[in-house]
Amino acid sequence: MGLLSEKAMCNTHGQDSLYFAGWEEYEKNPYDEVKNPTGVIQMGLAENQLSFDLLESWLANNQDTASFKKDGQSIFRELALFQDYHGLPAFKKAMVEFMSEIRGNKVTFDQNKLVLTAGATAANETLIFCLAGKGDAILLPTPYYPGFDRDLKWRTGVEIVPIQCTSSNNFQITAPALEQAYQDAQNRNLKVKGVLVTNPSNPLGTTISRSELNLLLSFITSKGIHLISDEIYSGTVFNSPGFVSIMEVLKDKKCENREVSNRVHIVYSLSKDLGLPGFRVGAVYSNDEMVVSAATKMSSFGLVSSQTQYLLSALLSNKKFTKNYISENQKRLKHRQKQLVKGLEKAGISCLKSNAGLFCWVNMKHLLKSNTSEAEMELWRRIVYDVKLNISPGSSCHCTEPGWFRVCFANMSEATLNLAMDRLKTFVDSTTNTRSQSSHQLLKSLRKNSHTKWVFRLSFDALHDREPDER
Ligand SMILES: Cc1ncc(COP(=O)(O)O)c(C=O)c1O
């Protein structure tokens, strides 16, 4: 044990989070329509499998590229040797054009400001490594992607200080919440280096509004700190209001050439929009030359393989393909999200109105035995172990209000999603029946034993998780 480093042994990695515990349960007993129909359905994984056929048909029509040929000649040797950490220029060009296309070409990106990384995981860590260190804090709105505890904190020594957002305003970021987080960090003797947001949000499945982005920009301007916008889900926006990138806000506010623009950085990846997390393609985009230079040096630790760059540069430069892919993928996500919302409604469950992402932020407060995180944990266990659906509890996303869960919808077939919703409905019906039966039995026994009226009222309210005077 003593032979391992302090960093390897420290628990900021977050591997013990319930977010990962649910995955383990799924891996032990994965659902399969034929081989294991009673297994665990994976709804905790933000994967996009809805548009694979489009990618596969492109590959089938571009066999030469897929087998590493250029103009009929093999470029295997060239690719096998290429390891320049600046990346293939053709790929970087294709990436920035794709990023622009996703933003409706309202903003353009300069490929010289793009640093390629092995996914957004590496991009986030690289960026944090460049901007902050031990004793520094990054402010993050809650609820947030559980992987950030690992990506931002573990190797850099940076602390995350939460910006508390609540259901009272649909988890929007407010000025008092930002100020409070800043103050909290200072009270912990931490130097605030920046704010990190995910836009669209994981786990909320919503885009950040223009007014929130304006607020964030003025906040980082007044405090002289950085803003990192993780826009990994930018291509998944399927409903209005549309996606507004922080780069668009900088442009609209004519801040592009102001000093503050050097403190605004974007993280991107093809893991969600193209559904290619296995390819490990991500990027840091920054206006600050020093950040680009440091991140480029850092990228040696997590380069994108040259054959991947070669293949994807051909795919992304095909404008006919990208145009069709972007709109078709959004259409499919919209349809699938609707299916989930409908299934949840049938089970008497509501969720935050969403317009993006691969998941919904689902409200199951009414199924909790009490308004506590312990009750959330208990419900989560029943859903994973009894109902056999792996969903992510809100507490794993640092949500302070018990009863919220993230439920993914794009990593399975429609039939599997319907089955998951049937299982959930059966569970909710039985829970509600058990509860009303037990309150009914209680009523009967209380009457039989002629207890006083107030004892009955208190017990009934307790069963229904209600304050006695809340009528
Ligand atoms: C907000 C956010 N950032 C980063 C990542 C990591 O993505 P990648 O697979 O590109 O490393 C994820 C993955 O779920 C995510 O949701």
The ligand as a Tripos MOL2 file, in Angstrom:
@<TRIPOS>MOLECULE
LIG
   16    16     1     0     0
SMALL
NO_CHARGES

@<TRIPOS>ATOM
      1 C1        -20.4740   17.1210  -19.5130 C.3       1 LIG1
      2 C2        -19.5070   16.0530  -19.9220 C.ar      1 LIG1
      3 N1        -18.2190   16.3680  -20.1020 N.ar      1 LIG1
      4 C3        -17.3240   15.4400  -20.4470 C.ar      1 LIG1
      5 C4        -17.6730   14.1220  -20.6340 C.ar      1 LIG1
      6 C5        -16.6330   13.1090  -21.0350 C.3       1 LIG1
      7 O1        -16.7240   12.8450  -22.4020 O.3       1 LIG1
      8 P1        -15.6270   12.0590  -23.2730 P.3       1 LIG1
      9 O2        -16.1940   10.7170  -23.5360 O.co2     1 LIG1
     10 O3        -15.4810   12.8430  -24.5370 O.co2     1 LIG1
     11 O4        -14.3800   12.0100  -22.4900 O.co2     1 LIG1
     12 C6        -19.0070   13.7450  -20.4670 C.ar      1 LIG1
     13 C7        -19.4170   12.3400  -20.6320 C.2       1 LIG1
     14 O5        -20.4680   11.9070  -20.2450 O.2       1 LIG1
     15 C8        -19.9370   14.7390  -20.0980 C.ar      1 LIG1
     16 O6        -21.2330   14.4350  -19.9280 O.3       1 LIG1
@<TRIPOS>BOND
     1     1     2 1
     2     2     3 ar
     3     2    15 ar
     4     3     4 ar
     5     4     5 ar
     6     5     6 1
     7     5    12 ar
     8     6     7 1
     9     7     8 1
    10     8     9 2
    11     8    10 1
    12     8    11 1
    13    12    13 1
    14    12    15 ar
    15    13    14 2
    16    15    16 1
@<TRIPOS>SUBSTRUCTURE
     1 LIG1         1 GROUP 0 **** ****
